[in-house]
Amino acid sequence: MIELNKETYEEHVTKGSTPIIVDFWASWCGPCQALGPVYEKVSKEYEGKLTFAKLNTEEFGDIAQDLAIRGIPCMIVFNNGKEVDRIIGFKQEDALKEEIDKALAKI
């Protein structure tokens, strides 16, 4: 799991060549806190297919604002620096995997 900041965001998302999913979250967000363990568990099942990362919107709100994120948790799948899909809100494990699989099918 990669914790993104301004420098690593550009490296992994904007210039990255591997598909990546970024969880935009904040410490005060209850659904974000509930999603954390689910996101972590699911990440292990996609090793080699999809990179999992997190970005704290409290610290890097400008990135979230640039992406027009209006609510969190919001997970965005990127490929070659371009947004492929968004997964909004808390998801249980099976629902999250289903959404991720749909996003990966678009790549």
C-alpha positions in Angstrom: 0.0 0.0 0.0 1.4 3.3 -1.1 0.8 6.5 1.0 0.7 9.2 -1.7 1.9 12.8 -1.3 2.4 15.5 -3.9 5.7 14.1 -5.2 4.7 10.4 -5.2 1.3 11.2 -6.7 2.9 12.4 -9.8 5.3 9.5 -9.9 2.7 6.8 -9.4 -0.4 8.3 -10.9 0.4 10.9 -13.5 3.5 9.2 -14.9 2.9 5.7 -13.7 2.5 2.9 -16.3 0.8 0.4 -14.0 -2.9 0.7 -13.3 -3.4 2.2 -9.8 -6.4 2.7 -7.5 -6.2 5.6 -5.1 -8.4 5.8 -2.0 -9.1 9.5 -1.2 -9.8 9.6 2.6 -9.7 11.7 5.7 -9.2 10.8 9.4 -12.5 12.4 10.4 -14.5 10.4 7.9 -16.3 7.4 9.5 -17.0 5.5 6.2 -13.3 6.1 5.3 -12.2 4.5 8.5 -14.5 1.5 7.9 -13.2 1.1 4.3 -9.5 1.0 5.4 -9.3 -2.6 6.5 -11.5 -3.8 3.5 -9.3 -1.9 1.0 -6.2 -3.3 2.6 -7.5 -6.9 2.5 -8.7 -6.5 -1.2 -5.3 -5.1 -2.2 -3.6 -8.4 -1.5 -5.9 -10.2 -4.1 -4.8 -7.8 -6.9 -1.1 -7.9 -6.4 0.6 -7.7 -9.8 -2.6 -6.4 -11.5 -3.3 -3.2 -9.7 -1.4 -0.9 -7.4 -3.3 0.2 -4.3 -2.6 3.7 -2.8 -4.1 6.1 -0.4 -4.2 9.9 -0.3 -5.2 11.9 2.7 -7.4 14.7 1.5 -6.8 16.7 4.8 -3.1 17.0 3.8 -3.4 17.2 0.1 -6.8 18.8 -0.5 -5.6 20.5 -3.6 -5.2 17.2 -5.4 -8.7 16.1 -4.4 -10.0 19.5 -5.5 -8.2 19.2 -8.9 -10.0 15.9 -9.4 -13.4 17.4 -8.5 -13.8 14.9 -5.6 -17.0 16.1 -3.8 -17.3 13.3 -1.2 -15.2 10.7 0.5 -14.4 7.8 0.5 -13.7 8.1 -3.2 -11.5 5.6 -5.0 -10.3 6.4 -8.5 -8.8 3.9 -10.8 -6.1 5.4 -13.1 -4.3 4.0 -16.1 -1.4 5.8 -17.8 -2.3 8.9 -15.8 -5.9 9.0 -16.9 -9.0 8.3 -14.8 -10.7 5.1 -15.8 -13.4 4.9 -13.1 -14.6 6.1 -9.7 -15.9 4.1 -6.8 -17.7 6.3 -4.4 -18.7 5.5 -0.8 -18.0 2.6 1.6 -18.2 -0.9 0.0 -18.2 -4.3 1.5 -15.4 -6.6 0.3 -17.4 -8.4 -2.5 -19.0 -5.2 -3.8 -15.5 -3.5 -3.8 -14.0 -6.3 -5.8 -16.9 -6.2 -8.3 -16.4 -2.5 -8.8 -12.7 -2.9 -9.2 -13.2 -5.7 -11.7 -15.5 -3.5 -13.7 -12.9 -0.7 -13.8 -10.1 -3.1 -14.8 -12.3 -4.4 -17.7 -12.3 -0.9 -19.1 -8.5 -0.9 -19.4 
